[in-house]
Amino acid sequence: MSELLGSQDCIKSLQKDLADIQAAIVDVFSRTGPVSFTSWKFPDKLSCNVDMLALLEEYDYVDGEDAFNQHSHIVLLELVIDRLLLLLQSVSVYNEVPRGRQRGEQTQQTTYLSVGLVVKNYCGNLLLSANKKEPFKDTKPFDSNNTNMVLSNPAITSSKTELSSFCASALSSASSFDFVPQTNNTPCYPKAEQHHVSCQTTSSSLIPCSACHQVQSLLRNTGDALIDLLQSEGLPSSLQPLAAAMEDIVGDMTSGDVAQWAEEQLRDTSRLTKHLKDVQGTVQPLEERIAVAEME
């Protein structure tokens, strides 16, 4: 196997595998929003912030550079592990959505996680999802004949009116209470599940309204303009990685994407505001000195 280390075919194959895995990750992110897990390959970065395009360009095959090609081969193998772990982590988050499990500990994970722990967590979530669906296989289909037999039973018929009156009294008493959400043990749902649109109906809940589409279009345009402005000033942009990930997404953003976009855009706005204040603090004393010099 040593003669394959650094070969052009292996490097090109690994680059294609990484592109396919990254596409799958972006597809999951379109449902959950970007998840914040520490990168296995780069512990000082979040996995969602790793620039894969730049890394694929940097660690490409170079003719006549055997040592560099072998190094690139090893780095690409490590990136495959890093991307596969992120895919397992994001799918685990997606599987937790129906159960409403808390994501606070996972989405803000900033410490190192071993490969075995990530795989174990993924398998556990997968088994829980499978076990949750298992009871429905044993459910018997509805039989109208059995229903008629039950309703024809005199004992059940005699208690039918009592049950109806009990249900009516229970419903009337329950309607007198106001629902108070439990703030102590409220599950922390993923951003993709946060969808509060008061004007939606049952028939239109899955169709984005024109107002939502216009707001998302305006949000993207202002975000792109903000990124260009930051780049012209030589400042980093927190929104740029997310905007690059959203370029391959077809259709409207999810509610989780919109929330993440707004958060990153607010960070960039704060960064630009601070920069303008610093520039103003530098320019204003110079203007005052020039004014004094002209008066003299």
Secondary structure, 3 states (H helix, E strand, C coil): CHHHCCCHHHHHHHHHHHHHHHHHHHHHHHHHCCCCCECCCCCCCEHHHCCHHHHHHHCCCCCCCHHHHHHHHHHHHHHHHHHHHHHHHHHHHHHHCCCCCCCHHHHCCCCCCCHHHHHHHHHHHHHHHHHHHHHHHHCCCCCHHHHHHHHCCHHHHHCHHHHHHHHHHHHHHHCCCCCCCCCCCCCCCCHHHCCCCCCCCCCCCCCCCHHHHHHHHHHHHHHHHHHHHHHHCCCCCCCHHHHHHHCCCCCCCCHHHHHHHHHHHHHHHHHHHHHHHHHHHHHHHHHHHHHHHHHC
